[in-house]
Amino acid sequence: MAMKTYTILAERDGAWWSLQAKELPGAISQVRNIEDAGIIKEAISFLSGIPEDDITIAIEILEAGLFDNAS
């Protein structure tokens, strides 16, 4: 299967990063370190049916308070 890339919207929320897949808004996660953002592949895989190994992510850092306007 071909690789599918998802854009991950990341917003700092205190000590955590809130993550949401732009193309699949139901795929959300939180991480303490942005370097761990790959964990969202599990949610994307679950919702899309695409194996985690076939998913790549591109992280887009949002300014605080813009998460609700990102869709």
C-alpha positions in Angstrom: 0.0 0.0 0.0 1.2 3.6 -0.7 2.2 5.8 2.2 -0.5 8.3 3.3 0.6 11.6 4.8 -1.5 13.4 7.4 -1.0 16.9 8.6 -0.9 17.1 12.4 -2.0 20.3 14.0 -0.1 20.8 17.2 -0.9 23.3 19.9 0.9 23.9 23.2 -1.5 23.6 26.2 0.5 24.1 29.4 2.9 21.2 29.8 1.2 19.2 27.0 0.9 19.3 23.2 -2.6 18.8 21.8 -2.5 17.0 18.5 -5.2 16.6 15.8 -5.0 15.2 12.3 -6.2 17.9 9.9 -7.6 15.4 7.4 -9.2 13.2 10.1 -10.4 15.5 12.9 -11.5 12.6 15.1 -7.8 11.5 15.4 -6.6 13.4 18.5 -3.9 12.8 21.1 -1.7 14.5 23.6 2.0 14.3 24.3 4.4 16.1 26.7 7.2 16.3 24.1 6.4 17.2 20.5 9.1 14.6 19.5 6.5 12.0 20.6 3.9 13.2 18.1 4.1 9.9 16.2 1.8 8.4 18.8 -1.1 9.9 16.9 -0.5 7.3 14.1 -2.3 4.8 16.4 -5.5 7.0 16.4 -5.2 7.6 12.7 -4.8 3.9 12.0 -7.8 3.0 14.1 -10.1 5.6 12.4 -8.9 5.2 8.9 -8.1 1.5 8.7 -4.7 2.2 7.3 -1.8 0.3 9.0 0.4 2.5 11.2 3.4 1.5 9.0 1.7 3.1 6.0 1.1 6.5 7.7 3.5 9.4 7.7 2.9 12.7 9.5 3.8 16.3 8.9 3.6 18.5 12.0 2.2 22.0 11.8 2.7 24.1 15.0 -0.2 26.4 15.8 -0.1 29.5 17.9 -1.8 29.1 21.3 -5.6 29.6 21.0 -5.9 28.8 17.3 -6.7 25.1 17.6 -10.5 25.7 17.4 -10.1 27.7 14.2 -7.8 25.2 12.5 -10.4 23.1 10.8 
